[in-house]
Amino acid sequence: MQTDLKNQLLAWASMHNLNFLIGFHNYVRGLFKDQLQDLEKFDDKDKESKLRKNVLYDYDRNLHVNTFLMMYSYFEEWLYLDWKAYAPNVTLDTQKKGSIGRFKDIVKQLGVDLSSKYWEVLMDAEEIRNCLLHANGRISLLKDPQKVRRIIDKKGSSLEIVSDRVVISGEYLQMLNENITNIMDTINNSQTQS
């Protein structure tokens, strides 16, 4: 009984924390939208108004990137904690030096189908994360730019390339959230049943 309550509490906290990141993103986007609506009232020829609009659009793009990175790192930490709590006997994939791909054997033991769409999207997110962190989103600076281009070219990726940089959309963040949530639910449910 005590273990079941612990697992339920951990599952609730996991989702609460992930939803908090999404809530933060949506709140800040709402502030940007309000500011843009205020600026729309001004004449487009006003240089200061145009500059402020451009800054808000840049901040909005940066907000998507930062939210993606926060969601990704939260999920990576969550996998680490689940590994220590539920599968400490499983070793990390040593071929992967970091990131969520190194937890593949652990999530498999915890009930995740590694051939699922959910895991595939997260493995693609790993490549996008690496591009954002190690090349500042610039695809041409990658060792294998085609790998990221293939991910972006997939139907329904909700990603695009603008001026050689990866652009994260709100739709992509929503898709990432759904995939992370699915994996977390799968693992949480496997722990509740054990």
KAMO-V629079 format. One record per residue. N is the residue number from 0. RES is the residue in one letter. SS is DSSP state (A for helix, B for strand, O for the rest). PHI is phi in radians with two decimals (* if undefined). NEAR is the number of other ideal C-beta (glycine too) atoms within 12 Angstrom. Layout:
# KAMO-V629079
n->[N & N]
res->[RES & RES]
ss->[SS & SS]
phi->[PHI & PHI]
near->[NEAR & NEAR]
This chain:
# KAMO-V629079
n->[0 & 1 & 2 & 3 & 4 & 5 & 6 & 7 & 8 & 9 & 10 & 11 & 12 & 13 & 14 & 15 & 16 & 17 & 18 & 19 & 20 & 21 & 22 & 23 & 24 & 25 & 26 & 27 & 28 & 29 & 30 & 31 & 32 & 33 & 34 & 35 & 36 & 37 & 38 & 39 & 40 & 41 & 42 & 43 & 44 & 45 & 46 & 47 & 48 & 49 & 50 & 51 & 52 & 53 & 54 & 55 & 56 & 57 & 58 & 59 & 60 & 61 & 62 & 63 & 64 & 65 & 66 & 67 & 68 & 69 & 70 & 71 & 72 & 73 & 74 & 75 & 76 & 77 & 78 & 79 & 80 & 81 & 82 & 83 & 84 & 85 & 86 & 87 & 88 & 89 & 90 & 91 & 92 & 93 & 94 & 95 & 96 & 97 & 98 & 99 & 100 & 101 & 102 & 103 & 104 & 105 & 106 & 107 & 108 & 109 & 110 & 111 & 112 & 113 & 114 & 115 & 116 & 117 & 118 & 119 & 120 & 121 & 122 & 123 & 124 & 125 & 126 & 127 & 128 & 129 & 130 & 131 & 132 & 133 & 134 & 135 & 136 & 137 & 138 & 139 & 140 & 141 & 142 & 143 & 144 & 145 & 146 & 147 & 148 & 149 & 150 & 151 & 152 & 153 & 154 & 155 & 156 & 157 & 158 & 159 & 160 & 161 & 162 & 163 & 164 & 165 & 166 & 167 & 168 & 169 & 170 & 171 & 172 & 173 & 174 & 175 & 176 & 177 & 178 & 179 & 180 & 181 & 182 & 183 & 184 & 185 & 186 & 187 & 188 & 189 & 190 & 191 & 192 & 193]
res->[M & Q & T & D & L & K & N & Q & L & L & A & W & A & S & M & H & N & L & N & F & L & I & G & F & H & N & Y & V & R & G & L & F & K & D & Q & L & Q & D & L & E & K & F & D & D & K & D & K & E & S & K & L & R & K & N & V & L & Y & D & Y & D & R & N & L & H & V & N & T & F & L & M & M & Y & S & Y & F & E & E & W & L & Y & L & D & W & K & A & Y & A & P & N & V & T & L & D & T & Q & K & K & G & S & I & G & R & F & K & D & I & V & K & Q & L & G & V & D & L & S & S & K & Y & W & E & V & L & M & D & A & E & E & I & R & N & C & L & L & H & A & N & G & R & I & S & L & L & K & D & P & Q & K & V & R & R & I & I & D & K & K & G & S & S & L & E & I & V & S & D & R & V & V & I & S & G & E & Y & L & Q & M & L & N & E & N & I & T & N & I & M & D & T & I & N & N & S & Q & T & Q & S]
ss->[O & A & A & A & A & A & A & A & A & A & A & A & A & A & A & A & A & A & A & A & A & A & A & A & A & A & A & A & A & A & A & A & A & A & A & A & A & A & A & A & O & O & O & O & O & O & A & A & A & A & A & A & A & A & A & A & A & A & A & A & A & A & A & A & A & A & A & A & A & A & A & A & A & A & A & A & A & A & A & A & A & A & A & A & A & A & O & O & O & O & O & O & O & O & O & O & O & O & O & A & A & A & A & A & A & A & A & A & A & O & O & O & O & O & O & O & A & A & A & A & A & A & A & A & A & A & A & A & A & A & A & A & A & A & A & O & O & B & A & A & A & O & O & O & A & A & A & A & A & A & A & A & A & O & O & O & O & O & B & B & B & B & O & O & B & B & B & B & O & A & A & A & A & A & A & A & A & A & A & A & A & A & A & A & A & A & A & A & A & A & A & A & A & O]
phi->[* & -1.08 & -1.12 & -1.10 & -1.12 & -1.06 & -1.12 & -1.14 & -1.13 & -1.11 & -1.10 & -1.09 & -1.09 & -1.04 & -1.21 & -1.03 & -1.17 & -1.13 & -1.14 & -1.10 & -1.10 & -1.13 & -1.07 & -1.04 & -1.00 & -1.13 & -1.11 & -1.13 & -1.06 & -1.08 & -1.12 & -1.07 & -1.08 & -1.05 & -1.11 & -1.12 & -1.09 & -1.10 & -1.24 & -1.11 & -1.26 & -1.56 & -1.16 & -1.13 & -1.44 & -1.23 & -1.06 & -1.15 & -1.10 & -1.11 & -1.09 & -1.10 & -1.08 & -1.07 & -1.10 & -1.12 & -1.12 & -1.13 & -1.08 & -1.09 & -1.06 & -1.15 & -1.08 & -1.05 & -1.10 & -1.14 & -1.14 & -0.98 & -1.13 & -1.17 & -1.09 & -1.08 & -1.21 & -1.08 & -1.11 & -1.08 & -1.12 & -1.05 & -1.10 & -1.05 & -1.14 & -1.14 & -1.02 & -1.13 & -1.43 & -2.06 & -2.53 & -1.14 & -1.41 & -1.59 & -1.61 & -1.21 & -1.22 & -1.33 & -1.21 & -1.70 & -1.30 & -2.79 & 1.38 & -1.33 & -1.04 & -1.22 & -1.65 & -1.02 & -1.18 & -1.23 & -1.15 & -1.10 & -1.13 & -1.56 & 1.85 & -1.57 & -1.43 & -1.21 & -1.65 & -1.27 & -1.03 & -1.08 & -1.23 & -1.06 & -1.07 & -1.25 & -1.22 & -1.15 & -1.07 & -1.06 & -1.17 & -1.12 & -1.03 & -1.08 & -1.10 & -1.15 & -1.42 & -1.72 & -2.30 & 0.93 & 1.43 & -1.45 & -1.16 & -1.15 & -1.54 & -1.37 & -1.15 & -2.27 & -1.09 & -1.12 & -1.05 & -1.24 & -1.06 & -1.09 & -1.11 & -1.18 & -1.34 & -1.07 & -1.04 & 1.36 & -1.19 & 1.06 & -2.05 & -2.60 & -2.00 & -2.27 & 0.91 & 1.24 & -2.09 & -1.22 & -2.01 & -1.63 & -1.78 & -1.07 & -1.12 & -1.14 & -1.07 & -1.12 & -1.10 & -1.06 & -1.03 & -1.09 & -1.24 & -1.08 & -1.03 & -1.09 & -1.12 & -1.10 & -1.06 & -1.03 & -1.18 & -1.07 & -1.16 & -1.17 & -1.33 & -1.18 & -1.44 & -1.53]
near->[7 & 8 & 15 & 16 & 12 & 17 & 25 & 18 & 17 & 25 & 26 & 18 & 19 & 32 & 27 & 18 & 25 & 35 & 20 & 19 & 32 & 29 & 19 & 21 & 32 & 21 & 16 & 23 & 27 & 16 & 18 & 27 & 21 & 15 & 22 & 23 & 14 & 15 & 23 & 17 & 13 & 18 & 12 & 15 & 8 & 14 & 12 & 14 & 20 & 18 & 15 & 21 & 26 & 17 & 18 & 26 & 22 & 17 & 21 & 27 & 27 & 24 & 30 & 37 & 31 & 24 & 34 & 39 & 30 & 30 & 40 & 39 & 26 & 31 & 40 & 30 & 22 & 36 & 40 & 23 & 24 & 33 & 28 & 16 & 23 & 28 & 27 & 15 & 13 & 21 & 16 & 25 & 23 & 11 & 12 & 20 & 12 & 21 & 29 & 40 & 30 & 23 & 37 & 32 & 22 & 34 & 38 & 23 & 24 & 36 & 27 & 34 & 18 & 24 & 11 & 19 & 19 & 29 & 30 & 24 & 32 & 39 & 31 & 34 & 41 & 37 & 36 & 46 & 32 & 32 & 36 & 33 & 23 & 22 & 22 & 18 & 34 & 20 & 33 & 19 & 19 & 26 & 14 & 17 & 23 & 14 & 20 & 36 & 23 & 18 & 33 & 31 & 16 & 21 & 9 & 16 & 27 & 28 & 37 & 25 & 24 & 16 & 13 & 20 & 28 & 41 & 32 & 38 & 26 & 25 & 17 & 32 & 34 & 23 & 29 & 40 & 35 & 23 & 32 & 40 & 31 & 28 & 42 & 37 & 23 & 29 & 39 & 32 & 22 & 24 & 27 & 22 & 13 & 16]
